Amino acid sequence: MDSMGMFGFFAIIPILFYLLILGFGIYFIIRIIRFMNEKTKLDQERNEKLDLLIKVSRHGKDSID
C-alpha cells in the first residue's frame, strides 16, 4: 500500500507542475494587460499636454510677431 501511495504522489507532480506553469502564464498575461492599459492612459495624457503646449507656443509666437 505504501508503494501505491508513492506512485500516486509521483503521478500528480507533473499535473501540479502544469497547473503552476498555467497559473504563472495567466498571471503574466493579466499583468501585461494592466500595464498596457496604464501605459495607454499615460500616453493619452502626455499627448493632451503636448497639444496644449503646442497651442500655447503658437499663441505666444503669434503675439510676438
TORTI-525739 format. One record per residue: x, y, z of N, C-alpha, C, O, CB in turn; residue in one letter. Coordinates in pm, whole numbers, padded with zeros to 5 digits, always signed. Last residue first. Glycine has a CB too. Example, Ala and Ser with C-alpha at 12.3 -4.5 7.8 and 13.67 -1.06 7.14 Angstrom:
% residues 2
+01285-00225+00708+01367-00106+00714+01290+00003+00787+01341+00114+00804+01408-00060+00572s+01319-00569+00780+01230-00450+00780+01320-00330+00780+01424-00332+00846+01131-00447+00905a
END
This chain:
% residues 65
+00497+08838-03310+00510+08890-03448+00426+09005-03471+00425+09060-03582+00477+08787-03547d+00400+08776-03055+00530+08840-03068+00544+08905-03206+00598+09015-03217+00644+08737-03044i+00164+08641-03097+00157+08771-03031+00289+08846-03039+00290+08969-03031+00116+08753-02885s+00252+08403-03215+00168+08495-03292+00165+08632-03228+00164+08732-03300+00025+08439-03304d+00387+08284-03001+00462+08322-03119+00385+08423-03203+00443+08518-03256+00494+08198-03203k+00177+08227-02828+00282+08319-02786+00363+08369-02904+00405+08485-02905+00372+08252-02685g+00041+08040-02986-00027+08163-02943+00077+08268-02901+00064+08386-02936-00125+08134-02826h+00230+07837-03004+00185+07906-03125+00119+08039-03090+00140+08139-03159+00089+07818-03206r+00245+07764-02733+00364+07807-02803+00327+07886-02929+00386+07990-02957+00452+07688-02840s-00015+07679-02684+00039+07792-02609+00160+07849-02681+00175+07971-02689+00076+07750-02464v-00023+07459-02860-00117+07570-02875-00065+07695-02805-00071+07805-02860-00255+07531-02820k+00181+07298-02750+00193+07347-02888+00101+07466-02910+00141+07565-02973+00161+07235-02988i+00068+07245-02499+00196+07316-02507+00217+07374-02647+00266+07487-02660+00312+07221-02471l-00156+07097-02577-00173+07224-02507-00046+07308-02515-00053+07429-02535-00212+07200-02360l-00025+06875-02688-00113+06957-02770-00134+07094-02707-00129+07196-02777-00249+06887-02790d+00103+06778-02457+00183+06826-02570+00100+06914-02663+00148+07016-02712+00243+06708-02648l-00119+06703-02308-00031+06808-02257+00056+06865-02369+00080+06985-02374+00057+06754-02143k-00217+06497-02471-00300+06614-02444-00215+06732-02393-00238+06846-02432-00410+06580-02340e+00000+06320-02457-00036+06379-02586-00124+06503-02567-00108+06602-02639-00108+06277-02674n-00014+06249-02186+00105+06317-02238+00074+06386-02371+00119+06498-02395+00221+06218-02255r-00261+06117-02182-00241+06237-02101-00122+06318-02152-00128+06440-02159-00222+06201-01954e-00197+05901-02350-00303+05995-02387-00289+06125-02310-00305+06233-02368-00441+05933-02363q+00001+05775-02195+00033+05828-02328-00071+05929-02374-00036+06032-02432+00045+05715-02430d-00151+05693-01975-00044+05792-01956-00002+05854-02089+00028+05974-02095+00077+05728-01889l-00319+05505-02103-00375+05621-02033-00270+05730-02016-00298+05847-02040-00431+05580-01895k-00129+05321-02195-00216+05390-02290-00274+05517-02227-00278+05622-02291-00329+05297-02338t-00027+05230-01951+00060+05298-02046-00021+05377-02147+00015+05490-02180+00150+05198-02118k-00250+05102-01845-00193+05217-01774-00104+05298-01869-00107+05421-01867-00112+05171-01651e-00277+04897-02035-00386+04992-02012-00335+05118-01943-00373+05229-01980-00497+04927-01927n-00031+04763-02004-00062+04828-02132-00177+04928-02116-00174+05035-02178-00099+04722-02237m-00058+04667-01740+00050+04758-01774+00018+04833-01903+00038+04955-01909+00182+04682-01789f-00277+04492-01771-00286+04607-01680-00180+04711-01713-00209+04831-01714-00271+04562-01534r-00162+04308-01950-00281+04384-01988-00297+04507-01900-00326+04615-01950-00407+04295-01979i+00048+04206-01792+00078+04276-01918-00041+04361-01961-00022+04475-02004+00115+04176-02029i-00098+04082-01586-00007+04193-01554+00027+04273-01679+00034+04395-01674+00122+04141-01488r-00229+03882-01734-00308+03985-01664-00220+04105-01632-00264+04219-01648-00371+03927-01535i-00006+03731-01816-00092+03795-01917-00174+03906-01852-00189+04014-01910-00185+03690-01983i+00090+03639-01567+00174+03721-01652+00091+03797-01756+00117+03915-01780+00280+03634-01721f-00126+03479-01480-00084+03596-01401-00002+03692-01488-00024+03813-01482+00000+03551-01278y-00118+03283-01680-00237+03367-01665-00202+03493-01587-00245+03602-01624-00351+03289-01594i+00138+03174-01627+00106+03232-01757-00014+03324-01750-00012+03433-01808+00080+03121-01858g+00105+03074-01368+00202+03180-01392+00174+03250-01526+00185+03372-01535+00346+03124-01390f-00087+02875-01424-00119+02987-01334-00023+03103-01354-00066+03219-01355-00114+02940-01189g+00067+02706-01589-00055+02768-01640-00094+02889-01554-00130+02994-01608-00171+02666-01643l+00264+02625-01408+00301+02698-01529+00181+02771-01586+00192+02886-01628+00361+02602-01633i+00096+02492-01223+00181+02603-01181+00222+02689-01300+00215+02811-01294+00305+02550-01108l-00012+02290-01381-00101+02392-01325-00023+02514-01277-00070+02627-01291-00182+02334-01208l+00225+02144-01431+00149+02202-01542+00057+02313-01491+00048+02419-01553+00067+02093-01615y+00283+02062-01168+00379+02144-01242+00310+02215-01358+00334+02333-01381+00495+02057-01295f+00062+01901-01116+00084+02022-01036+00181+02117-01106+00162+02239-01103+00137+01984-00897l+00115+01702-01306-00011+01779-01314+00004+01909-01235-00036+02015-01282-00131+01695-01260i+00359+01596-01217+00352+01665-01346+00225+01748-01362+00228+01854-01425+00359+01564-01458p+00268+01494-00955+00367+01601-00967+00363+01667-01105+00363+01790-01110+00507+01547-00940i+00109+01270-00961+00041+01400-00955+00139+01517-00971+00096+01629-00999-00033+01413-00823i+00281+01059-00960+00196+01075-01077+00130+01213-01078+00097+01266-01185+00090+00965-01082a+00395+01065-00711+00480+01098-00826+00398+01118-00953+00441+01189-01043+00583+00988-00848f+00168+00987-00563+00230+01116-00538+00315+01160-00658+00309+01275-00701+00316+01111-00412f+00126+00731-00661+00023+00834-00680+00079+00973-00660+00043+01067-00732-00093+00811-00585g+00357+00609-00565+00333+00614-00709+00229+00722-00741+00243+00796-00839+00286+00476-00762f+00315+00627-00291+00428+00699-00351+00408+00712-00502+00441+00816-00560+00561+00628-00320m+00095+00457-00273+00082+00596-00230+00193+00682-00289+00170+00796-00332+00084+00606-00078g+00204+00217-00352+00098+00276-00433+00077+00423-00398+00044+00505-00484-00033+00197-00414m+00380+00165-00144+00436+00192-00277+00330+00253-00369+00364+00333-00456+00491+00063-00339s+00200+00118+00065+00288+00234+00073+00346+00268-00065+00359+00386-00099+00401+00207+00172d+00082-00118+00000+00000+00000+00000+00087+00125+00000+00051+00227-00060-00094-00001+00120m
END
